[in-house]
């Protein structure tokens, strides 16, 4: 019964209307910003190093642009980059990767708009700057009730549903590699997370700024080694990605709808553009101009999807370690690796094993630990900020603190629960969490985008002086 309810909710929330809305909004913002994600690529990278301003006594009230970038990137780089890509290929074929690219390219402009607005409408809290979609929905639209709804959705989506996806992927990888039971994996992750999140945003930012670049770089190096060994297969793989995206190949023709849907879903799940999570982190940055943080978050979408997700996809496709299924009937449409079945994380592990025999399982298992740890750490920050928004200015610090402590245990419980559930149900729960926040946030962005566009124009004018 639980699985059926989750499936029905997922179908309702992820109707074709949401897919059209997300792609359409990204295209609209790209046009309005004159494709800022291309024009200002160099400035995106320079924006990462905007220094946080300090108070007269030498203290730093917010986190730096680079720390915000790392926290946001840690929220984006997770199971979506390893298991999510494999799932997209399994249920949508190679063509799903093309649609992941499309949603990332247009999604970068969405990330710019939401992160710039987050800077414009942030508020001060005793722990530093806070804000995000809830703040710009209330202060920009004057809809306090909708801002409260969004904050609750963040607590449900990021605080309850999405952590289950992350811990499930990690538990599967560790089970494949080290024969660890799901319960042990879940308890271990919960314990380490508990040690970090108690320290708050400064602790999270410090850990993320060290661990995230290290884990991303290490993963990219290994994928490049695997791809290099299958270099002759790359041209054919790239053709299959493009032709599969439009249903030209025989296998892809029958699942074109699933190809597009899986590419968009997994792309948005991975890069989070439009969901609001990146905006929540962006509000905590202390930068000279709102548009600078918007540009920094543009770049994080590129790093997540166009770099890390693409590396995973090419590695799997070049190695041929994947199967394709009809998402509706479960029928096997292409069986390159029958021994893997629908063990999605196994696709990535087997790809590495094809070059580094015996190392794939261990490497992916260890990588998943780092990816999941930093991602759930970011999810915690999104949810903690939402609780702080709900209590901002209400003069009830003890109640706020108590609720944050209760939430910490809920999050850690979700991590353990997810590790022990079936993968398909857990992924659908994650999709529900993503879809709920995306619906509310994207509509708010459409109304408020002129504010972000004005900030961009103002910033670009200042560069000419």
C-alpha positions in Angstrom: 0.0 0.0 0.0 2.8 2.4 0.9 4.6 1.8 -2.4 1.3 2.4 -4.3 0.6 5.7 -2.6 4.2 6.9 -3.4 3.7 5.9 -7.0 0.4 7.7 -7.4 1.8 10.9 -5.8 4.8 10.8 -8.0 2.7 10.5 -11.2 0.6 13.5 -10.1 3.5 15.8 -9.1 5.7 14.8 -12.1 3.1 15.3 -14.8 4.3 16.4 -18.2 3.2 19.9 -17.2 6.1 20.2 -14.7 8.6 19.0 -17.3 7.4 21.6 -19.8 7.4 24.3 -17.1 11.0 23.6 -16.0 12.5 23.5 -19.5 10.4 26.5 -20.5 11.4 28.6 -17.6 15.0 27.8 -18.1 14.7 28.9 -21.8 12.8 32.0 -20.8 15.4 33.1 -18.2 18.2 32.3 -20.7 16.6 34.7 -23.2 15.9 37.4 -20.5 19.5 37.3 -19.3 20.8 37.1 -22.9 22.3 33.7 -22.1 24.3 34.8 -19.1 25.4 31.2 -18.6 27.4 31.6 -21.9 28.3 35.3 -22.0 29.7 35.5 -18.5 31.4 32.1 -18.2 34.7 33.6 -17.2 33.0 35.8 -14.6 31.3 32.8 -13.2 34.6 31.3 -12.2 35.9 34.6 -10.8 32.7 35.0 -8.8 33.6 31.9 -6.8 36.3 33.8 -5.0 34.4 36.9 -3.8 35.5 37.4 -0.2 33.0 37.7 2.6 32.9 41.1 4.3 33.9 41.3 7.9 32.4 43.3 10.8 34.5 46.0 12.5 35.6 43.5 15.1 37.0 41.2 12.4 34.2 38.6 12.5 32.6 37.2 9.3 28.8 37.3 9.5 28.2 35.2 6.4 30.1 32.5 4.6 32.3 33.2 1.6 31.1 32.8 -2.0 33.4 29.7 -2.4 32.1 28.1 0.7 28.5 28.7 -0.5 29.5 27.2 -3.9 30.9 24.1 -2.1 27.9 23.6 0.1 25.5 24.0 -2.9 27.7 21.7 -5.0 27.8 19.2 -2.2 24.0 19.2 -2.3 24.0 18.7 -6.0 26.8 16.1 -6.3 25.5 12.9 -4.7 23.8 9.6 -5.8 22.3 11.5 -8.7 25.8 11.6 -10.3 26.4 7.9 -9.9 23.1 6.0 -9.4 20.9 8.7 -11.0 22.8 8.6 -14.2 22.7 4.8 -14.3 19.0 4.9 -13.6 18.4 7.4 -16.5 20.2 5.1 -18.9 18.4 2.0 -17.6 14.9 3.5 -18.0 15.5 6.0 -20.8 18.4 4.7 -22.8 21.5 6.8 -23.8 19.3 9.5 -25.1 18.3 10.5 -21.6 21.8 12.0 -21.1 21.1 14.5 -23.9 18.0 15.8 -22.0 20.1 16.0 -18.8 22.5 18.3 -20.8 19.5 20.4 -22.0 18.1 20.8 -18.5 21.6 21.7 -17.1 22.2 24.3 -19.8 18.9 26.1 -19.4 18.9 25.3 -15.6 22.0 27.3 -15.2 20.1 30.5 -15.9 17.4 29.4 -13.5 20.1 28.9 -10.8 21.3 32.4 -11.5 17.9 33.9 -11.0 17.0 32.1 -7.8 20.4 32.6 -6.2 20.5 36.3 -7.1 17.0 36.8 -5.6 18.1 34.9 -2.5 20.9 37.5 -2.0 18.5 40.3 -2.5 15.9 39.1 0.1 18.2 37.4 2.7 17.8 38.2 6.4 20.1 38.2 9.4 20.0 35.5 12.0 22.1 35.0 15.0 24.0 32.2 13.2 24.6 34.3 10.0 22.7 35.3 6.9 19.7 33.1 6.0 17.0 33.1 3.3 16.1 31.5 0.0 12.7 31.0 -1.7 10.7 31.4 1.5 12.2 34.9 2.0 11.7 36.1 -1.6 8.2 34.7 -1.7 7.2 36.6 1.4 9.1 39.8 0.9 8.9 39.9 -2.9 5.4 38.6 -3.4 3.9 39.4 0.0 2.7 35.9 0.4 3.7 34.8 3.9 1.4 31.8 3.8 3.0 30.5 0.6 6.4 31.0 2.1 5.4 28.9 5.1 4.1 26.2 2.7 7.4 26.2 0.9 9.4 25.9 4.1 7.3 23.0 5.2 7.8 21.3 1.8 11.6 21.7 2.2 11.4 20.0 5.6 9.4 17.2 4.1 11.3 16.9 0.8 14.9 17.7 1.8 14.5 16.6 5.4 12.6 13.4 5.0 12.4 12.1 1.4 15.7 13.0 -0.3 18.0 11.7 2.4 16.4 8.3 1.9 17.5 8.3 -1.7 21.1 9.2 -0.8 21.5 6.6 1.9 19.9 3.9 -0.2 22.4 4.4 -3.0 25.3 4.4 -0.5 24.0 1.2 1.2 23.6 -0.6 -2.1 27.2 0.3 -3.2 28.7 -0.7 0.2 26.7 -3.9 0.1 28.0 -4.8 -3.4 31.6 -3.9 -2.5 32.1 -4.8 1.2 29.0 -6.9 2.0 28.0 -4.4 4.7 24.3 -4.8 5.8 22.1 -1.8 5.0 21.5 -1.2 8.7 25.2 -0.9 9.4 25.7 1.5 6.5 22.7 3.6 7.6 23.8 3.8 11.2 27.4 4.7 10.2 26.3 7.5 8.0 23.9 8.8 10.6 26.6 8.9 13.3 29.1 10.8 11.2 26.5 13.3 10.0 25.4 13.9 13.6 28.9 14.9 14.5 29.0 17.6 11.7 25.5 19.1 11.7 25.6 19.9 15.4 28.3 22.5 14.5 25.9 24.5 12.2 26.6 26.3 9.0 30.2 27.3 9.7 31.1 23.7 10.4 29.2 22.5 7.4 30.8 25.1 5.2 34.3 24.2 6.4 33.8 20.5 5.8 32.2 21.0 2.4 35.0 23.4 1.2 37.6 20.7 1.8 35.8 17.5 1.0 33.7 18.5 -2.0 36.5 19.6 -4.4 38.6 16.6 -3.3 35.9 14.1 -3.9 34.8 15.6 -7.2 38.3 15.8 -8.6 39.2 12.2 -7.5 36.0 10.9 -9.2 36.6 12.7 -12.4 40.2 11.4 -12.6 39.0 7.8 -12.3 36.2 8.2 -14.9 38.7 9.7 -17.4 41.0 6.7 -16.9 38.1 4.4 -17.8 37.0 6.5 -20.7 40.5 6.7 -22.1 40.7 2.9 -22.2 37.5 2.8 -24.3 38.3 5.9 -26.4 37.4 4.2 -29.7 33.8 3.8 -28.5 33.3 7.5 -27.7 32.1 8.6 -31.1 29.5 5.9 -31.4 28.3 6.6 -27.8 27.9 10.3 -28.5 25.9 9.4 -31.6 23.7 7.1 -29.6 23.1 9.9 -27.0 21.9 12.3 -29.7 19.9 9.9 -31.9 18.4 8.2 -28.8 17.2 11.6 -27.5 14.8 11.8 -30.4 13.8 8.2 -30.7 15.7 7.5 -33.9 17.2 4.3 -32.8 15.0 1.1 -32.7 15.3 0.6 -28.9 14.8 4.3 -28.2 11.7 4.7 -30.4 9.5 2.8 -28.1 10.5 4.7 -24.9 10.9 8.2 -26.2 8.5 9.6 -23.5 10.5 7.8 -20.8 13.8 9.0 -22.4 12.8 12.7 -22.1 11.1 12.3 -18.7 14.1 10.4 -17.1 16.6 12.8 -18.5 14.8 15.8 -17.1 14.0 14.2 -13.8 17.5 12.9 -13.2 19.0 16.1 -14.4 16.9 18.2 -12.1 17.4 15.8 -9.2 21.2 16.1 -9.7 21.7 19.8 -10.3 18.7 21.1 -8.3 18.2 24.1 -10.5 14.7 25.5 -9.8 14.1 23.5 -6.6 15.4 26.2 -4.3 18.1 24.4 -2.4 20.9 26.3 -4.1 19.1 29.5 -3.4 18.9 28.7 0.4 22.7 28.3 0.5 23.3 31.4 -1.7 21.4 33.5 0.8 24.0 32.6 3.4 26.9 34.0 1.4 28.3 37.5 2.2 29.2 38.9 -1.3 29.7 42.4 -2.7 26.8 42.1 -5.2 23.8 39.7 -5.4 24.6 38.9 -9.1 28.0 37.6 -8.2 26.5 34.8 -6.1 24.0 34.1 -8.9 26.9 33.6 -11.3 28.8 31.3 -8.9 25.7 29.1 -8.7 25.4 29.0 -12.5 28.8 27.4 -12.5 27.9 24.8 -9.9 25.2 23.4 -12.2 27.7 23.0 -15.0 30.2 21.2 -12.7 27.5 18.9 -11.5 25.7 17.8 -14.7 27.9 18.8 -17.7 31.1 17.5 -16.0 30.4 14.9 -13.4 27.2 13.3 -14.7 28.5 13.3 -18.2 31.7 11.6 -17.0 29.6 8.8 -15.4 27.4 8.4 -18.4 30.3 8.1 -20.9 32.1 5.6 -18.6 29.0 3.4 -18.4 28.1 3.7 -22.1 31.6 3.2 -23.4 32.1 0.1 -21.2 28.7 -1.3 -22.2 27.9 -2.2 -18.6 24.2 -1.4 -18.7 20.7 -2.8 -19.5 17.7 -0.9 -20.7 14.1 -1.5 -19.4 10.6 -0.4 -20.3 9.7 1.7 -17.3 6.1 0.8 -17.6 6.1 -3.0 -18.1 9.6 -3.7 -16.8 10.4 -5.6 -20.0 14.1 -5.9 -20.9 14.7 -3.9 -24.1 18.5 -4.2 -24.3 20.7 -6.6 -22.2 24.3 -5.7 -22.4 25.1 -6.9 -18.9 22.5 -9.6 -17.9 24.4 -10.3 -14.7 23.7 -6.8 -13.4 19.9 -6.9 -13.9 18.5 -3.6 -12.5 21.3 -3.1 -10.0 21.8 0.5 -11.1 24.9 1.3 -9.0 26.4 -1.9 -10.3 26.4 -0.3 -13.8 29.0 2.2 -12.6 31.0 -0.3 -10.6 31.2 -2.7 -13.5 32.4 0.1 -15.8 35.3 0.8 -13.5 36.0 -2.9 -13.1 36.3 -3.2 -16.9 39.5 -1.3 -16.7 40.6 -1.6 -13.1 39.6 -5.2 -12.3 38.4 -5.6 -8.8 38.6 -1.9 -7.9 35.2 -0.7 -9.2 33.1 -1.9 -6.3 35.5 -0.5 -3.7 36.0 2.8 -5.4 32.3 3.5 -6.1 31.5 2.4 -2.5 34.0 4.8 -1.0 33.0 7.6 -3.5 29.3 7.1 -2.5 30.2 7.5 1.1 31.7 10.9 0.4 29.1 12.0 -2.1 26.2 11.0 0.2 27.7 12.4 3.3 28.2 15.9 1.8 24.8 15.9 0.1 22.8 15.0 3.2 24.9 17.6 5.0 23.6 20.2 2.6 20.0 18.9 2.9 20.3 19.4 6.6 21.3 23.0 6.1 18.4 23.7 3.7 16.0 22.4 6.3 17.6 24.1 9.3 17.4 27.4 7.4 13.7 26.8 6.7 13.0 26.3 10.4 14.9 29.5 11.2 12.8 31.3 8.6 9.6 30.1 10.2 10.7 31.5 13.6 12.4 34.7 12.3 11.4 37.6 14.4 9.0 35.6 16.6 11.1 35.9 19.7 11.1 32.2 20.5 14.7 31.1 20.3 14.2 28.2 22.7 11.3 26.8 20.6 13.3 27.2 17.4 16.3 25.4 19.0 14.1 22.6 20.2 12.5 22.1 16.8 16.0 22.0 15.2 17.1 19.3 17.6 13.9 17.3 16.8 14.5 17.7 13.1 18.1 16.5 13.4 16.8 13.2 14.8 14.2 13.0 12.0 16.8 13.5 9.4 19.1 10.9 10.9 16.2 8.5 11.1 15.4 9.1 7.4 19.0 8.2 6.5 18.7 4.8 8.4 15.2 4.1 6.9 16.3 4.8 3.3 19.3 2.5 3.6 16.9 -0.4 4.2 14.2 0.3 1.6 13.8 -1.0 -1.9 15.5 1.3 -4.5 12.5 1.9 -6.8 10.3 3.2 -4.0 13.0 5.3 -2.5 13.7 7.0 -5.9 10.0 7.8 -6.3 10.0 9.4 -2.8 13.0 11.5 -3.9 11.2 12.6 -7.0 8.2 13.7 -4.9 10.5 15.8 -2.7 12.1 17.5 -5.8 8.8 18.1 -7.6 7.0 19.7 -4.7 9.6 22.4 -4.1 10.1 22.9 -7.8 6.4 23.7 -8.4 6.2 26.5 -5.8 9.7 27.9 -6.4 9.5 28.2 -10.2 6.2 30.0 -10.2 7.7 32.5 -7.7 10.8 32.9 -9.9 8.7 33.7 -13.0 7.0 36.6 -11.2 10.2 38.0 -9.5 12.7 37.5 -12.2 12.7 41.2 -13.3 14.5 41.9 -9.9 17.3 39.5 -10.8 17.5 40.8 -14.3 17.9 44.4 -13.0 20.6 43.2 -10.6 22.5 41.6 -13.5 22.2 44.8 -15.6 23.4 46.9 -12.6 26.4 44.5 -12.0 27.4 44.5 -15.7 27.2 48.3 -15.8 29.5 48.5 -12.8 32.1 46.4 -14.6 32.3 48.9 -17.4 33.3 51.7 -15.0 
